[in-house]
């Protein structure tokens, strides 16, 4: 995955989680919308998997190319 696509995906996931939190913050005394709950609960594991997977992928790539220190 190129750096542009990776940053685009991570940026979109951050925006999705941000807007879900913003929607929940706007209505503090009421129940959260179902869409907000679904987006927040589905967004953070994908974001975490991308971050951890990207870090592991960079380490493995460095090891294969002999640049791991």
PDB file of N, CA, C and O in Angstrom:
ATOM      1  N   UNK A   1       0.859  -1.166   0.000  1.00  0.00           N
ATOM      2  CA  UNK A   1       0.000   0.000   0.000  1.00  0.00           C
ATOM      3  C   UNK A   1       0.910   1.236   0.000  1.00  0.00           C
ATOM      4  O   UNK A   1       1.846   1.334   0.794  1.00  0.00           O
ATOM      5  N   UNK A   2       0.623   2.149  -0.883  1.00  0.00           N
ATOM      6  CA  UNK A   2       1.454   3.349  -0.959  1.00  0.00           C
ATOM      7  C   UNK A   2       1.196   4.244   0.248  1.00  0.00           C
ATOM      8  O   UNK A   2       0.183   4.101   0.933  1.00  0.00           O
ATOM      9  N   UNK A   3       2.106   5.155   0.497  1.00  0.00           N
ATOM     10  CA  UNK A   3       1.983   6.027   1.659  1.00  0.00           C
ATOM     11  C   UNK A   3       0.743   6.898   1.550  1.00  0.00           C
ATOM     12  O   UNK A   3       0.114   7.195   2.566  1.00  0.00           O
ATOM     13  N   UNK A   4       0.370   7.319   0.327  1.00  0.00           N
ATOM     14  CA  UNK A   4      -0.807   8.168   0.170  1.00  0.00           C
ATOM     15  C   UNK A   4      -2.075   7.416   0.542  1.00  0.00           C
ATOM     16  O   UNK A   4      -2.929   7.952   1.247  1.00  0.00           O
ATOM     17  N   UNK A   5      -2.205   6.192   0.079  1.00  0.00           N
ATOM     18  CA  UNK A   5      -3.395   5.394   0.404  1.00  0.00           C
ATOM     19  C   UNK A   5      -3.449   5.101   1.901  1.00  0.00           C
ATOM     20  O   UNK A   5      -4.519   5.143   2.508  1.00  0.00           O
ATOM     21  N   UNK A   6      -2.302   4.807   2.486  1.00  0.00           N
ATOM     22  CA  UNK A   6      -2.264   4.509   3.918  1.00  0.00           C
ATOM     23  C   UNK A   6      -2.700   5.723   4.736  1.00  0.00           C
ATOM     24  O   UNK A   6      -3.493   5.595   5.668  1.00  0.00           O
ATOM     25  N   UNK A   7      -2.185   6.891   4.390  1.00  0.00           N
ATOM     26  CA  UNK A   7      -2.561   8.100   5.115  1.00  0.00           C
ATOM     27  C   UNK A   7      -4.015   8.481   4.861  1.00  0.00           C
ATOM     28  O   UNK A   7      -4.682   9.005   5.753  1.00  0.00           O
ATOM     29  N   UNK A   8      -4.506   8.225   3.663  1.00  0.00           N
ATOM     30  CA  UNK A   8      -5.908   8.496   3.351  1.00  0.00           C
ATOM     31  C   UNK A   8      -6.836   7.613   4.176  1.00  0.00           C
ATOM     32  O   UNK A   8      -7.833   8.091   4.716  1.00  0.00           O
ATOM     33  N   UNK A   9      -6.512   6.330   4.274  1.00  0.00           N
ATOM     34  CA  UNK A   9      -7.340   5.403   5.056  1.00  0.00           C
ATOM     35  C   UNK A   9      -7.309   5.766   6.532  1.00  0.00           C
ATOM     36  O   UNK A   9      -8.353   5.799   7.184  1.00  0.00           O
ATOM     37  N   UNK A  10      -6.133   6.035   7.061  1.00  0.00           N
ATOM     38  CA  UNK A  10      -6.022   6.394   8.477  1.00  0.00           C
ATOM     39  C   UNK A  10      -6.734   7.717   8.741  1.00  0.00           C
ATOM     40  O   UNK A  10      -7.403   7.862   9.765  1.00  0.00           O
ATOM     41  N   UNK A  11      -6.601   8.674   7.841  1.00  0.00           N
ATOM     42  CA  UNK A  11      -7.290   9.949   8.004  1.00  0.00           C
ATOM     43  C   UNK A  11      -8.803   9.797   7.989  1.00  0.00           C
ATOM     44  O   UNK A  11      -9.502  10.443   8.770  1.00  0.00           O
ATOM     45  N   UNK A  12      -9.309   8.952   7.110  1.00  0.00           N
ATOM     46  CA  UNK A  12     -10.757   8.714   7.064  1.00  0.00           C
ATOM     47  C   UNK A  12     -11.251   8.028   8.329  1.00  0.00           C
ATOM     48  O   UNK A  12     -12.323   8.361   8.835  1.00  0.00           O
ATOM     49  N   UNK A  13     -10.487   7.079   8.845  1.00  0.00           N
ATOM     50  CA  UNK A  13     -10.894   6.410  10.071  1.00  0.00           C
ATOM     51  C   UNK A  13     -10.871   7.369  11.260  1.00  0.00           C
ATOM     52  O   UNK A  13     -11.753   7.319  12.117  1.00  0.00           O
ATOM     53  N   UNK A  14      -9.871   8.234  11.313  1.00  0.00           N
ATOM     54  CA  UNK A  14      -9.834   9.226  12.384  1.00  0.00           C
ATOM     55  C   UNK A  14     -11.034  10.154  12.274  1.00  0.00           C
ATOM     56  O   UNK A  14     -11.647  10.493  13.286  1.00  0.00           O
ATOM     57  N   UNK A  15     -11.375  10.566  11.063  1.00  0.00           N
ATOM     58  CA  UNK A  15     -12.535  11.442  10.859  1.00  0.00           C
ATOM     59  C   UNK A  15     -13.824  10.752  11.263  1.00  0.00           C
ATOM     60  O   UNK A  15     -14.692  11.383  11.866  1.00  0.00           O
ATOM     61  N   UNK A  16     -13.969   9.479  10.947  1.00  0.00           N
ATOM     62  CA  UNK A  16     -15.185   8.740  11.305  1.00  0.00           C
ATOM     63  C   UNK A  16     -15.345   8.671  12.819  1.00  0.00           C
ATOM     64  O   UNK A  16     -16.425   8.932  13.348  1.00  0.00           O
ATOM     65  N   UNK A  17     -14.269   8.318  13.509  1.00  0.00           N
ATOM     66  CA  UNK A  17     -14.346   8.233  14.963  1.00  0.00           C
ATOM     67  C   UNK A  17     -14.567   9.622  15.563  1.00  0.00           C
ATOM     68  O   UNK A  17     -15.321   9.760  16.525  1.00  0.00           O
ATOM     69  N   UNK A  18     -13.924  10.646  15.012  1.00  0.00           N
ATOM     70  CA  UNK A  18     -14.098  12.012  15.508  1.00  0.00           C
ATOM     71  C   UNK A  18     -15.544  12.466  15.379  1.00  0.00           C
ATOM     72  O   UNK A  18     -16.106  13.023  16.322  1.00  0.00           O
ATOM     73  N   UNK A  19     -16.152  12.233  14.217  1.00  0.00           N
ATOM     74  CA  UNK A  19     -17.529  12.666  14.029  1.00  0.00           C
ATOM     75  C   UNK A  19     -18.513  11.854  14.872  1.00  0.00           C
ATOM     76  O   UNK A  19     -19.554  12.374  15.274  1.00  0.00           O
ATOM     77  N   UNK A  20     -18.200  10.596  15.142  1.00  0.00           N
ATOM     78  CA  UNK A  20     -19.048   9.813  16.047  1.00  0.00           C
ATOM     79  C   UNK A  20     -18.976  10.366  17.462  1.00  0.00           C
ATOM     80  O   UNK A  20     -19.994  10.467  18.146  1.00  0.00           O
ATOM     81  N   UNK A  21     -17.780  10.722  17.899  1.00  0.00           N
ATOM     82  CA  UNK A  21     -17.627  11.315  19.233  1.00  0.00           C
ATOM     83  C   UNK A  21     -18.305  12.679  19.287  1.00  0.00           C
ATOM     84  O   UNK A  21     -18.953  13.011  20.280  1.00  0.00           O
ATOM     85  N   UNK A  22     -18.162  13.463  18.239  1.00  0.00           N
ATOM     86  CA  UNK A  22     -18.790  14.777  18.182  1.00  0.00           C
ATOM     87  C   UNK A  22     -20.313  14.668  18.245  1.00  0.00           C
ATOM     88  O   UNK A  22     -20.966  15.465  18.918  1.00  0.00           O
ATOM     89  N   UNK A  23     -20.875  13.691  17.551  1.00  0.00           N
ATOM     90  CA  UNK A  23     -22.316  13.485  17.584  1.00  0.00           C
ATOM     91  C   UNK A  23     -22.781  13.077  18.977  1.00  0.00           C
ATOM     92  O   UNK A  23     -23.824  13.532  19.447  1.00  0.00           O
ATOM     93  N   UNK A  24     -22.013  12.226  19.628  1.00  0.00           N
ATOM     94  CA  UNK A  24     -22.373  11.821  20.988  1.00  0.00           C
ATOM     95  C   UNK A  24     -22.225  12.985  21.964  1.00  0.00           C
ATOM     96  O   UNK A  24     -22.983  13.077  22.930  1.00  0.00           O
ATOM     97  N   UNK A  25     -21.265  13.873  21.728  1.00  0.00           N
ATOM     98  CA  UNK A  25     -21.038  15.014  22.617  1.00  0.00           C
ATOM     99  C   UNK A  25     -22.144  16.064  22.490  1.00  0.00           C
ATOM    100  O   UNK A  25     -22.436  16.774  23.452  1.00  0.00           O
ATOM    101  N   UNK A  26     -22.750  16.166  21.325  1.00  0.00           N
ATOM    102  CA  UNK A  26     -23.790  17.174  21.100  1.00  0.00           C
ATOM    103  C   UNK A  26     -25.059  16.882  21.890  1.00  0.00           C
ATOM    104  O   UNK A  26     -25.802  17.805  22.226  1.00  0.00           O
ATOM    105  N   UNK A  27     -25.312  15.644  22.185  1.00  0.00           N
ATOM    106  CA  UNK A  27     -26.532  15.250  22.885  1.00  0.00           C
ATOM    107  C   UNK A  27     -26.178  14.563  24.205  1.00  0.00           C
ATOM    108  O   UNK A  27     -26.372  13.354  24.336  1.00  0.00           O
ATOM    109  N   UNK A  28     -25.661  15.310  25.187  1.00  0.00           N
ATOM    110  CA  UNK A  28     -25.135  14.671  26.399  1.00  0.00           C
ATOM    111  C   UNK A  28     -26.185  14.012  27.285  1.00  0.00           C
ATOM    112  O   UNK A  28     -25.881  13.012  27.935  1.00  0.00           O
ATOM    113  N   UNK A  29     -27.414  14.537  27.335  1.00  0.00           N
ATOM    114  CA  UNK A  29     -28.403  13.970  28.238  1.00  0.00           C
ATOM    115  C   UNK A  29     -29.272  12.909  27.605  1.00  0.00           C
ATOM    116  O   UNK A  29     -30.076  12.279  28.292  1.00  0.00           O
ATOM    117  N   UNK A  30     -29.127  12.696  26.305  1.00  0.00           N
ATOM    118  CA  UNK A  30     -29.981  11.761  25.589  1.00  0.00           C
ATOM    119  C   UNK A  30     -29.201  10.491  25.254  1.00  0.00           C
ATOM    120  O   UNK A  30     -27.980  10.421  25.395  1.00  0.00           O
ATOM    121  N   UNK A  31     -29.947   9.508  24.811  1.00  0.00           N
ATOM    122  CA  UNK A  31     -29.300   8.286  24.338  1.00  0.00           C
ATOM    123  C   UNK A  31     -28.576   8.573  23.035  1.00  0.00           C
ATOM    124  O   UNK A  31     -29.021   9.394  22.232  1.00  0.00           O
ATOM    125  N   UNK A  32     -27.473   7.901  22.835  1.00  0.00           N
ATOM    126  CA  UNK A  32     -26.707   8.083  21.602  1.00  0.00           C
ATOM    127  C   UNK A  32     -27.454   7.451  20.431  1.00  0.00           C
ATOM    128  O   UNK A  32     -28.192   6.479  20.593  1.00  0.00           O
ATOM    129  N   UNK A  33     -27.246   8.022  19.261  1.00  0.00           N
ATOM    130  CA  UNK A  33     -27.842   7.443  18.067  1.00  0.00           C
ATOM    131  C   UNK A  33     -27.225   6.080  17.798  1.00  0.00           C
ATOM    132  O   UNK A  33     -26.060   5.841  18.115  1.00  0.00           O
ATOM    133  N   UNK A  34     -28.008   5.195  17.214  1.00  0.00           N
ATOM    134  CA  UNK A  34     -27.520   3.857  16.914  1.00  0.00           C
ATOM    135  C   UNK A  34     -26.341   3.922  15.941  1.00  0.00           C
ATOM    136  O   UNK A  34     -25.377   3.170  16.080  1.00  0.00           O
ATOM    137  N   UNK A  35     -26.418   4.810  14.967  1.00  0.00           N
ATOM    138  CA  UNK A  35     -25.322   4.932  13.996  1.00  0.00           C
ATOM    139  C   UNK A  35     -24.030   5.366  14.677  1.00  0.00           C
ATOM    140  O   UNK A  35     -22.953   4.898  14.310  1.00  0.00           O
ATOM    141  N   UNK A  36     -24.123   6.248  15.657  1.00  0.00           N
ATOM    142  CA  UNK A  36     -22.938   6.689  16.381  1.00  0.00           C
ATOM    143  C   UNK A  36     -22.300   5.533  17.133  1.00  0.00           C
ATOM    144  O   UNK A  36     -21.079   5.378  17.126  1.00  0.00           O
ATOM    145  N   UNK A  37     -23.113   4.738  17.769  1.00  0.00           N
ATOM    146  CA  UNK A  37     -22.597   3.582  18.512  1.00  0.00           C
ATOM    147  C   UNK A  37     -21.943   2.583  17.569  1.00  0.00           C
ATOM    148  O   UNK A  37     -20.867   2.062  17.862  1.00  0.00           O
ATOM    149  N   UNK A  38     -22.589   2.315  16.439  1.00  0.00           N
ATOM    150  CA  UNK A  38     -22.036   1.355  15.486  1.00  0.00           C
ATOM    151  C   UNK A  38     -20.728   1.849  14.876  1.00  0.00           C
ATOM    152  O   UNK A  38     -19.778   1.079  14.729  1.00  0.00           O
ATOM    153  N   UNK A  39     -20.679   3.123  14.524  1.00  0.00           N
ATOM    154  CA  UNK A  39     -19.467   3.669  13.915  1.00  0.00           C
ATOM    155  C   UNK A  39     -18.319   3.669  14.917  1.00  0.00           C
ATOM    156  O   UNK A  39     -17.201   3.277  14.582  1.00  0.00           O
ATOM    157  N   UNK A  40     -18.585   4.098  16.121  1.00  0.00           N
ATOM    158  CA  UNK A  40     -17.527   4.133  17.134  1.00  0.00           C
ATOM    159  C   UNK A  40     -17.050   2.728  17.491  1.00  0.00           C
ATOM    160  O   UNK A  40     -15.852   2.505  17.668  1.00  0.00           O
ATOM    161  N   UNK A  41     -17.978   1.785  17.597  1.00  0.00           N
ATOM    162  CA  UNK A  41     -17.573   0.432  17.967  1.00  0.00           C
ATOM    163  C   UNK A  41     -16.900  -0.309  16.819  1.00  0.00           C
ATOM    164  O   UNK A  41     -16.095  -1.209  17.058  1.00  0.00           O
ATOM    165  N   UNK A  42     -17.213   0.050  15.585  1.00  0.00           N
ATOM    166  CA  UNK A  42     -16.570  -0.597  14.443  1.00  0.00           C
ATOM    167  C   UNK A  42     -15.316   0.147  14.011  1.00  0.00           C
ATOM    168  O   UNK A  42     -14.431  -0.448  13.394  1.00  0.00           O
ATOM    169  N   UNK A  43     -15.221   1.433  14.322  1.00  0.00           N
ATOM    170  CA  UNK A  43     -14.102   2.232  13.845  1.00  0.00           C
ATOM    171  C   UNK A  43     -12.813   2.027  14.591  1.00  0.00           C
ATOM    172  O   UNK A  43     -11.753   1.940  13.973  1.00  0.00           O
ATOM    173  N   UNK A  44     -12.872   1.946  15.920  1.00  0.00           N
ATOM    174  CA  UNK A  44     -11.612   1.893  16.664  1.00  0.00           C
ATOM    175  C   UNK A  44     -10.862   0.577  16.486  1.00  0.00           C
ATOM    176  O   UNK A  44      -9.631   0.609  16.461  1.00  0.00           O
ATOM    177  N   UNK A  45     -11.524  -0.595  16.359  1.00  0.00           N
ATOM    178  CA  UNK A  45     -10.717  -1.799  16.129  1.00  0.00           C
ATOM    179  C   UNK A  45     -10.028  -1.795  14.762  1.00  0.00           C
ATOM    180  O   UNK A  45      -8.909  -2.287  14.626  1.00  0.00           O
ATOM    181  N   UNK A  46     -10.697  -1.242  13.760  1.00  0.00           N
ATOM    182  CA  UNK A  46     -10.087  -1.164  12.433  1.00  0.00           C
ATOM    183  C   UNK A  46      -8.883  -0.230  12.478  1.00  0.00           C
ATOM    184  O   UNK A  46      -7.833  -0.536  11.914  1.00  0.00           O
ATOM    185  N   UNK A  47      -9.037   0.903  13.146  1.00  0.00           N
ATOM    186  CA  UNK A  47      -7.935   1.849  13.283  1.00  0.00           C
ATOM    187  C   UNK A  47      -6.761   1.205  14.024  1.00  0.00           C
ATOM    188  O   UNK A  47      -5.611   1.337  13.605  1.00  0.00           O
ATOM    189  N   UNK A  48      -7.053   0.516  15.117  1.00  0.00           N
ATOM    190  CA  UNK A  48      -5.986  -0.141  15.878  1.00  0.00           C
ATOM    191  C   UNK A  48      -5.304  -1.234  15.058  1.00  0.00           C
ATOM    192  O   UNK A  48      -4.085  -1.390  15.126  1.00  0.00           O
ATOM    193  N   UNK A  49      -6.072  -1.979  14.293  1.00  0.00           N
ATOM    194  CA  UNK A  49      -5.491  -3.032  13.455  1.00  0.00           C
ATOM    195  C   UNK A  49      -4.594  -2.439  12.375  1.00  0.00           C
ATOM    196  O   UNK A  49      -3.544  -3.001  12.066  1.00  0.00           O
ATOM    197  N   UNK A  50      -4.995  -1.313  11.803  1.00  0.00           N
ATOM    198  CA  UNK A  50      -4.151  -0.663  10.800  1.00  0.00           C
ATOM    199  C   UNK A  50      -2.845  -0.156  11.405  1.00  0.00           C
ATOM    200  O   UNK A  50      -1.781  -0.298  10.803  1.00  0.00           O
ATOM    201  N   UNK A  51      -2.928   0.421  12.572  1.00  0.00           N
ATOM    202  CA  UNK A  51      -1.712   0.946  13.208  1.00  0.00           C
ATOM    203  C   UNK A  51      -0.769  -0.192  13.585  1.00  0.00           C
ATOM    204  O   UNK A  51       0.423  -0.136  13.283  1.00  0.00           O
ATOM    205  N   UNK A  52      -1.289  -1.209  14.235  1.00  0.00           N
ATOM    206  CA  UNK A  52      -0.448  -2.335  14.661  1.00  0.00           C
ATOM    207  C   UNK A  52       0.058  -3.110  13.447  1.00  0.00           C
ATOM    208  O   UNK A  52       1.229  -3.484  13.389  1.00  0.00           O
ATOM    209  N   UNK A  53      -0.823  -3.350  12.480  1.00  0.00           N
ATOM    210  CA  UNK A  53      -0.411  -4.063  11.274  1.00  0.00           C
ATOM    211  C   UNK A  53       0.622  -3.302  10.477  1.00  0.00           C
ATOM    212  O   UNK A  53       1.552  -3.897   9.932  1.00  0.00           O
ATOM    213  N   UNK A  54       0.467  -1.985  10.403  1.00  0.00           N
ATOM    214  CA  UNK A  54       1.461  -1.177   9.700  1.00  0.00           C
ATOM    215  C   UNK A  54       2.807  -1.204  10.389  1.00  0.00           C
ATOM    216  O   UNK A  54       3.846  -1.276   9.732  1.00  0.00           O
ATOM    217  N   UNK A  55       2.795  -1.147  11.712  1.00  0.00           N
ATOM    218  CA  UNK A  55       4.055  -1.194  12.460  1.00  0.00           C
ATOM    219  C   UNK A  55       4.742  -2.550  12.282  1.00  0.00           C
ATOM    220  O   UNK A  55       5.955  -2.611  12.081  1.00  0.00           O
ATOM    221  N   UNK A  56       3.979  -3.623  12.356  1.00  0.00           N
ATOM    222  CA  UNK A  56       4.554  -4.963  12.178  1.00  0.00           C
ATOM    223  C   UNK A  56       5.052  -5.127  10.748  1.00  0.00           C
ATOM    224  O   UNK A  56       6.115  -5.704  10.519  1.00  0.00           O
ATOM    225  N   UNK A  57       4.284  -4.619   9.788  1.00  0.00           N
ATOM    226  CA  UNK A  57       4.705  -4.705   8.393  1.00  0.00           C
ATOM    227  C   UNK A  57       5.989  -3.944   8.128  1.00  0.00           C
ATOM    228  O   UNK A  57       6.839  -4.408   7.368  1.00  0.00           O
ATOM    229  N   UNK A  58       6.141  -2.777   8.748  1.00  0.00           N
ATOM    230  CA  UNK A  58       7.384  -2.016   8.589  1.00  0.00           C
ATOM    231  C   UNK A  58       8.571  -2.750   9.198  1.00  0.00           C
ATOM    232  O   UNK A  58       9.663  -2.735   8.629  1.00  0.00           O
ATOM    233  N   UNK A  59       8.375  -3.388  10.338  1.00  0.00           N
ATOM    234  CA  UNK A  59       9.459  -4.146  10.975  1.00  0.00           C
ATOM    235  C   UNK A  59       9.850  -5.337  10.114  1.00  0.00           C
ATOM    236  O   UNK A  59      11.038  -5.590   9.911  1.00  0.00           O
ATOM    237  N   UNK A  60       8.863  -6.073   9.603  1.00  0.00           N
ATOM    238  CA  UNK A  60       9.150  -7.247   8.771  1.00  0.00           C
ATOM    239  C   UNK A  60       9.842  -6.817   7.479  1.00  0.00           C
ATOM    240  O   UNK A  60      10.775  -7.476   7.021  1.00  0.00           O
ATOM    241  N   UNK A  61       9.386  -5.718   6.898  1.00  0.00           N
ATOM    242  CA  UNK A  61      10.025  -5.228   5.676  1.00  0.00           C
ATOM    243  C   UNK A  61      11.470  -4.821   5.948  1.00  0.00           C
ATOM    244  O   UNK A  61      12.358  -5.082   5.137  1.00  0.00           O
ATOM    245  N   UNK A  62      11.699  -4.188   7.081  1.00  0.00           N
ATOM    246  CA  UNK A  62      13.065  -3.825   7.454  1.00  0.00           C
ATOM    247  C   UNK A  62      13.949  -5.027   7.688  1.00  0.00           C
ATOM    248  O   UNK A  62      15.130  -5.014   7.340  1.00  0.00           O
ATOM    249  N   UNK A  63      13.382  -6.072   8.278  1.00  0.00           N
ATOM    250  CA  UNK A  63      14.163  -7.283   8.517  1.00  0.00           C
ATOM    251  C   UNK A  63      14.512  -7.986   7.209  1.00  0.00           C
ATOM    252  O   UNK A  63      15.625  -8.486   7.043  1.00  0.00           O
ATOM    253  N   UNK A  64      13.565  -8.022   6.294  1.00  0.00           N
ATOM    254  CA  UNK A  64      13.815  -8.692   5.011  1.00  0.00           C
ATOM    255  C   UNK A  64      14.820  -7.931   4.165  1.00  0.00           C
ATOM    256  O   UNK A  64      15.578  -8.539   3.408  1.00  0.00           O
ATOM    257  N   UNK A  65      14.838  -6.616   4.283  1.00  0.00           N
ATOM    258  CA  UNK A  65      15.780  -5.831   3.489  1.00  0.00           C
ATOM    259  C   UNK A  65      17.107  -5.616   4.218  1.00  0.00           C
ATOM    260  O   UNK A  65      18.004  -4.963   3.685  1.00  0.00           O
ATOM    261  N   UNK A  66      17.239  -6.151   5.417  1.00  0.00           N
ATOM    262  CA  UNK A  66      18.500  -6.074   6.156  1.00  0.00           C
ATOM    263  C   UNK A  66      18.725  -4.736   6.825  1.00  0.00           C
ATOM    264  O   UNK A  66      19.861  -4.410   7.172  1.00  0.00           O
ATOM    265  N   UNK A  67      17.683  -3.954   7.016  1.00  0.00           N
ATOM    266  CA  UNK A  67      17.832  -2.628   7.631  1.00  0.00           C
ATOM    267  C   UNK A  67      17.366  -2.588   9.085  1.00  0.00           C
ATOM    268  O   UNK A  67      17.362  -1.524   9.706  1.00  0.00           O
ATOM    269  N   UNK A  68      16.979  -3.721   9.623  1.00  0.00           N
ATOM    270  CA  UNK A  68      16.507  -3.750  11.004  1.00  0.00           C
ATOM    271  C   UNK A  68      17.686  -3.592  11.946  1.00  0.00           C
ATOM    272  O   UNK A  68      18.739  -4.197  11.744  1.00  0.00           O
ATOM    273  N   UNK A  69      17.508  -2.784  12.965  1.00  0.00           N
ATOM    274  CA  UNK A  69      18.613  -2.530  13.868  1.00  0.00           C
ATOM    275  C   UNK A  69      18.356  -3.104  15.154  1.00  0.00           C
ATOM    276  O   UNK A  69      19.186  -2.991  16.057  1.00  0.00           O
TER     277      UNK A  69
END
